[in-house]
Amino acid sequence: MRIAFGDLRIGDTARKYVKAALDRNWISEGENVKEFEQKFAAKFGYRNAIATSSGTDADIVSCASLYEFGARRGDEIIVPALCFVACANSILAAGFTPKFVDIEIETLNIDPNKIEEAITKKTRAIMVVHTMGKPCEMDTIMKIATAHKLKVIEDACEAHGATYKGRVIGSIGDMGTFSFYAAHVVVAGEGGMIVTNDEQIADVARSVKSHGRPFGSIYFDFQRVGFNSRMNELTAAIGLEGLEYFDETFGKRKRNEYKLLELTKELSDYCYFLKEEDFEKVSPHAFPLVLRDRKYDCARLYTYLESKGIQCKTLFGSLPTQHKAFQFMNHKYGQFPVSEYVGENGLHFGIHQYLSDDDLVYISETLKGYFR
Ligand SMILES: Cc1ncc(COP(=O)(O)O)c(C=O)c1O
């Protein structure tokens, strides 16, 4: 692949932290993880950062923490119909039911106007997902959540460093979650983080991620149902380097995003591209596009781009109606028309920090060639 989705180059900082862990003969959660949490919180201005073994586990632990705040098994959590599958899976894994809401085509995010009709007596939270780094419409979402006494989990796994009206994503709801999987802006190989400005939530999440013990204890005193969702020292070592270079990585990716948007401007009659409003900063996670008409044939475009060495991914699809995994919930195709359309007519590819200007020109010329 000439244009891989992402690229990771491991440098001296990561090696130093890996060596320190090896020299300590301790690679379970320890000093590196603690430093990663502290530096992550300080970098983005969160009061608490709680490292987990993956972004999925950050979502599971966040959901499971809701039991401490009045939620009961089988209650509902609202989630967009189109997003990465881990969001819906984590709601199920924590013992809740995902209540799917359609998305908007231009933002790829949950449609705030459709949230209220999905709220029932069993709804306990809204999990918003800042898909492709694009902030959700948080003002409206927080108003709805406050009116209905719902907690808000911001899944920011694709939105490192994104901001909304001057506030960093992950700090607007009750909790935010991040993933450090390959090709994200901060990479640790695997790994995740929960952030929260609420001390009580932080204490509960720290306990849930370690079998429900009181935070800091390794003894058999289980106060709530929990999991082993801890991060290990080697993962944190790689993450610490990702964090050290965050500004550089973010800046290069952002430049790539702007440049590619400029180079592909003339294709906006054919495709929706992600738009950045004045009041926000989209995190440069990847480069999504959605065809404006089915006749441009997304499957053909996908094959064409891959044949030219541009690694592509679809735009997830409608989880409840386009994936076998959720058939048991008995939703019918047509219930989530925008998500279904985007699932069939959208794709995304990488804009990572190691792409050159020539690569960006190559991507745009390849795209133009297709539509020509
Ligand atoms: C929106 C979203 N949520 C959750 C996850 C899960 O993260 P992980 O792969 O680290 O488990 C991802 C993965 O990239 C994601 O994109």
The ligand as an ORCA input file, in Angstrom:
! r2SCAN-3c Opt
* xyz 0 1
  C     -15.348      5.522     18.202
  C     -14.529      4.389     18.755
  N     -14.868      3.875     19.949
  C     -14.188      2.860     20.500
  C     -13.092      2.318     19.852
  C     -12.406      1.166     20.464
  O     -11.083      1.376     20.718
  P     -10.048      0.128     20.808
  O      -9.821     -0.339     19.422
  O      -8.852      0.746     21.439
  O     -10.687     -0.894     21.681
  C     -12.693      2.823     18.610
  C     -11.539      2.252     17.918
  O     -10.866      2.843     17.181
  C     -13.451      3.870     18.033
  O     -13.141      4.353     16.827
*
